[in-house]
Amino acid sequence: MPVPTLQQLFPVLQLAVGPVILISGIGLLLLSMNNRFGRTVDRARVLAADLRAAITDDDRIRCQRQIDILARRAELLRRAITLASLSILFVALLIGTIFIAALLRIEVAWALALLFVACMGCLIASLIAFIQDVTQSLIALRLELGL
């Protein structure tokens, strides 16, 4: 089986550019999620210290409710980060499959479609978890402000 020439690989490179851009975009989303996760964990630690130092039952209840919300948020963000990371993994597999198929000159359209659908499914699920985190953060804000 002859190795493809550089001229024959140019269309393959053009085909792989789209998924590479997808990795970049999801990477920026992951950066945002990781920052939110870190801030959530840090805030939970502060509230745990406040809970231990609380004098009144009202303060203890308020701190505990905030901690409960932060625990839910941390779980949602962990899920969102995991799913976004899986999405990037599927994109990387997609790119690898494109090149292997081009080098071996085999037809794998079904595999490419399956990898792309898996990537988008994970990305959608990740964004849903991220939206749920934002909703939980607004609930915590309302609780803190007494609204």
N, C-alpha and C positions, 0 to 999 in steps of 0.2 A: 504494500500500500504506500504510494508516494506521499511525501510530506507536502502540505499545501505551501504555495509560494506566498511571499509577502503581499502580492497583489490580491491573492485569493483570501488573505486574512483581513484585509481592510474592511470588508463588509461585516466581518465578525466583530471587529473592534468597534465599529459604529453601532452594532446591535448591543454590545455590552455597555455602552456609555449610559444608557437610560437606567439600568439597574445600579450602576456605580453612583449616579446622582441620588438615587433612592437611599443608598447607604449613608450618604452625607446628610440628607434631610432627617433620616431617622436618628442618626448620631446626634444631631442638634436637639432633637426631641428628648433623647436619652439624657443629655446633659441637663436639660431643664428638670426632668424627672428626678435625677440623682440629687440635684440641688434642693428640690422640695423634700425629698426623702431625708436628707441630712438635717434640714431645718426642722422637720417634724420630730426626728429623734432627739435633737438638741432641746426643743421645746418640751418634749415629754420628760426629759431628765430634769429640767428646771421645775416643772410642775410636780414631779415626784419629790423633789426636795421641799417644795412649798407644802405638799401634802404632809410630809413628816413633821414640818414645823407648824402646821395649822393648829390654832388654839380652839376655834369654835367649830361646831358641827357644820354650820353653813359653809365655812371655808373648806372643810374637808370634802363635803359633798360637791362643791363647785370644782375643786381640784380633781376629784375622782371622775366627774363627768367629762372634764376636759381631757384627762388622760385616756378615758375610754374612747373618745372621738379620735385622739391622736393615734391610738393603737389601731383603730379601723383604717385611718388614713395611711399609716405605715404599711399595713397589709395591702391596701389598694395600690399604693405606689410600688411595693415589691412585685405585685402581680403585673402592673403596667411595665415596669423595667424588664421583667423576665420575658414578657410577650414581645416587647420592642426588640430585645436582644435576639429572640428567636426569629423575628422578622428579618433582622440583618443576617442571621445565619442562613435563612432560606434564600436571601438575595445572593449571598456569597456562593451558595451551592448552585444557584441559577447561573451565575457568571461562569463558574467552573464547568458546568454542564454544557454551556454554549461553546466554550473553547474545546472541550473534549470531543463534542459532537463534530465540530468543524475539523479538528485534527484527524479524527478517525473516519470522518465522512459517513456518519450514521444519522438516521432520522430519529430525533427524540422530542418531537413537538409535544407529545403527551406529557413527558417529564417536565419540560419547560413550563407548560401550562399549569401542571400540578404544583410546581415550586412557586410560581407566581401567585397562584390562588392561596397557597399556604402562607406566603409572605403577607399578602393583603389581609387575610383572615386574622393573623397575629397582630398586625398593625391596627386593625379595626378594634379588636378586643382590648389592645393596649390603650387606645384612645378612650374607649368607654370607661375603663378603670381610672384613667387620668381625670376624666370629667367627673366621675364619682368622688374622687379625691377633692376636687375643687368644690363640689357641693358640700362635702363634709367640712371643709375649711370654713365655709360660710356659716354653717351650723355652729361651729365652735366660736366664730366671731360673734354671732348673735348671743350665744350663751355668755361669753365674756362681757359683752356690753349690756347684758340684762334685757335684751329686746324680746 
